[in-house]
Structure formats: structure tokens, C-alpha cells
């Protein structure tokens, strides 16, 4: 999965982050109302967002050199 992220363009990664943030919002809402069926999915989504942001930051820092 890590390599998949590195192969995508910045625009694709930013679009994926937006999608994952929407999913995370939905999951938080389900948790608050007691309807969350898979609590592990929240952790997975948060970590995926962090991975994408890490790749984007590495690219930004790499361009500055």
C-alpha cells in the first residue's frame, strides 16, 4: 500500500485525503450515536490519512532542496 501512495500524483492524494476525511466524519458520527460497527476502521482511516500526508510532506521537502 505504501508504494501505491508514492505512485499517485499530488492531486490524486489530496482527493483521497478529502474522501477519507468524509469517511472519518461519518464514522465519528456513527460512534457518537452508538451505531459504529467497526471501531478499528476509524484507526485505519486516520493512519491512512497520516501516511498520505507524510508522502506529500516528503515531496514538498524534496522540492525545496
Order of alpha helices (4+ residues) and beta strands (2+ residues): alpha-alpha-alpha
